Amino acid sequence: MDGKELKEITSRDIDFAQWYTDICKKAELIDYSSVKGCMIIRPYGYAIWENIQKELDKRFKETGHQNVYMPMFIPESLLQKEKDHVEGFAPEVAWVTHGGSEELSERLCVRPTSETLFCEHYANIVKSYRDLPKLYNQWCSVVRWEKTTRPFLRSREFLWQEGHTVHATSEEAKEETLKMLNIYADFCEEVLAIPVIKGEKTEKERFAGAEATYTIEALMYNGVALQSGTSHYFGDGFARAFNMKFMDRDNQEKYVYQTSWGVSTRIIGALIMTHSDDHGLVLPPNIAPTKVTIIPIGKNNTEVLDRSYDIAKILKLEGITCSIDDSEKSPGFRFAEAEMRGIPVRIEIGPRDLENNKCILVRRDTLEKLEVSLDNIVEEVIKLLLEIQNSMYLRAKIRRDDMTKSVLTLAEMKALSEKENGFIKAYWCGDRACEDQIKEETGITSRCIPFNGDNQDGKCLVCGKDAKHLVYWGKQY
Amino acid sequence: MDGKELKEITSRDIDFAQWYTDICKKAELIDYSSVKGCMIIRPYGYAIWENIQKELDKRFKETGHQNVYMPMFIPESLLQKEKDHVEGFAPEVAWVTHGGSEELSERLCVRPTSETLFCEHYANIVKSYRDLPKLYNQWCSVVRWEKTTRPFLRSREFLWQEGHTVHATSEEAKEETLKMLNIYADFCEEVLAIPVIKGEKTEKERFAGAEATYTIEALMYNGVALQSGTSHYFGDGFARAFNMKFMDRDNQEKYVYQTSWGVSTRIIGALIMTHSDDHGLVLPPNIAPTKVTIIPIGKNNTEVLDRSYDIAKILKLEGITCSIDDSEKSPGFRFAEAEMRGIPVRIEIGPRDLENNKCILVRRDTLEKLEVSLDNIVEEVIKLLLEIQNSMYLRAKIRRDDMTKSVLTLAEMKALSEKENGFIKAYWCGDRACEDQIKEETGITSRCIPFNGDNQDGKCLVCGKDAKHLVYWGKQY
């Protein structure tokens, strides 16, 4: 066994979709079951999700948010209280109709999202301005009955967090909406090494029931966009539908202003499709469940083994997660396994290395080898992990920027989109009709109106009228 | 406002059930919604659950377990694969029959427990002895369609962890079953300060499909028993039903041996009913989301406020979670709130205290007041938290032991159980008929056969034949 078998995954340049599925399976992130459209998240995939949870949860709590747990069921009548919301979700929910052998008097849907439950609860517990703001979040699974599914990207059940907050003023709610979007963006860039475009969705692409939807958009290796986190400002729309009122300082009864925001296991799909390669997963050190793996070479060499365990111990003391693969498999197979799992740094150490007081560090992102002295092993590993994290982000950003083009007309957009995928920047008048025409003629949708986009002298790429916005367009997952 | 209103909860000696519900509501652990039989776990309740999760998860990982996530749905045909199991659970599951507007070709139940899914997965991924053991756990919510529900104790949806492991030998699986029971018992006693009896369930009380069920049994303040965690040994029963085979070292194909074990949000019910009192919740320091609260007295006294924040800062540096309640409510109201929430230590500090370089510590468990010098505040708080943790456990254990009586005959058991609740120790021949008769005549069920129980010279309390076991009996939640 030299790892060839393990490495037999489709090349990402030949069949990107198959390559993606191969990575999910061979890196043991997921498995299938007899539950159609749902996935099993295996230990390695779940360990990545646990790290994502830990990082985000820390940021939520630091900004004053509290976790709660709402029921997983929503009575049909409750779901129907907000018109736009029910229209958006009812077609794709799973319905519970029986409890044991009895038919229920009212159908319950398995939550596709929990706005309605939070609204009902807030209407119950918020009475006065003193009760505001309420900054709640929940970690849970949700269900949307998708027709076609793909691991992490689209499955009938997925894990996520959904934040739901209510505020005394619209200003405060808007500030919260953007604060959480920025937390998502920072998390993506600093931890996952995924560069994102922050912006607002067009009306057409808004969340069902929202007044404004903000998004972070990432570009995958194949040039397809992936919405990686969203934050919604609801105004007082739900508040009116659910009668969420409070007594303000001025003794006036007022409606609350509301937000919601979410990131799901979908982000693991983004992680895979941004960084990984034909050898398998590539994980940024800041999210990798295991940052370093040591592979001792030379059968039953106790000196090598002892030294490997010493190195592991000292790395762990520095807070660096570290595993040792001293299994009986050939070195080549163990190298290939470490590569498939995307462990950022691999340490190879054999009897000859020991004699020379050195070892080999292999960085997963570039597969470059580095010979280092055993005297400085900890410093070298720490330096290398930092270097990998930074260069993974930079590489992804340069690629994203390279794949971002500007066009002035619909014809140019069409020609470009037939040639290659990527972000397309183009001016837009703000009319739904033009947006619809773009989708019809190119299959491309608006990704977002970037926060820093100018619209000074632009003309709409479809109708030629004065532009309202610069927009990022693209194919999307 | 002096906190009287807040304190208006039913006395536990007058109406224990109402007292319990009052605590759940007034300490803001839960709320109700329009989803019948399900509860909302509010921030304070969820913070307790997060601490429980953190403590247990650490212990699981230290013993080599990995977390995974299985689908929340189970196809009807999969649930039916193991006969005893489906008989145990089918009557109380929720059925999904429609996805969007389409009727499903096969009904899916919302998982009441996930043995079947884990079995299917293990059958897929375990091929050789090299793949064993697999030590998986998942944190999730499960659904059982209960007729009558109570917060934490019995609700249609609840949160839990379910561990599922497979092993090459029955010895190893049995060892795992007991190892996890011991982890549960240690957690209950060391962290929750709840004394438990470890033992085995009788055949009648076994988990559906198990060869042996082990349990930890706690006794509530009112003398009713609460099963607080269970660990099941399945032998190869599920393995045969699901064809879970592996190639052993000796080149023989063999069935795996299996375990499962779980603790749920029910344990929060045990926590409440073991320690709390007529002033509200009482939390052991080792699980309390906030260990200390500081209540500055004297309006707008900056010196008192500054000193309070200094104390909070220094306690946090010592890793002691600490809040300050400097709201405009009266001191009495703030004291009552801190008591309702069961915060282990309250620090009262006013201008006169400052002058004398002292403050008052109030321990929540006994409501005793302690005057301490501000110079030793940290040492005194640390000492007091330890003292509270220990004495809460001891007090619960002494009460439990006081409420544990022995009887020799069914007549004695009947008389005793009509007089008071509690554990009843009695010898039993092992026959189901005698066990059934006890239930019929007294309403009492077997709680467990304790690990350290002798059965040397005993006679069955019903039939008078030689006893097989000493058994703990009792009324149960």
Interface residues (C-beta under 8 A of the other chain):
Chain A: D31 S33 S34 V35 C38 M39 I40 I41 R42 P43 Y46 A47 W49 E50 Q66 N67 V68 Y69 M70 P71 M72 F73 I74 P75 S77 L78 A90 P91 E92 V93 A94 W95 V96 T97 H98 G99 G100 S101 L108 V110 L117 E120 H121 N124 I125 Y136 C140 S141 V143 W145 R156 E157 L159
Chain B: D31 S33 S34 V35 C38 M39 I40 I41 R42 P43 Y46 A47 W49 E50 Q66 N67 V68 Y69 M70 P71 M72 F73 I74 P75 S77 L78 A90 P91 E92 V93 A94 W95 V96 T97 H98 G99 G100 S101 L108 V110 L117 E120 H121 N124 I125 Y136 C140 S141 V143 W145 R156 E157 L159
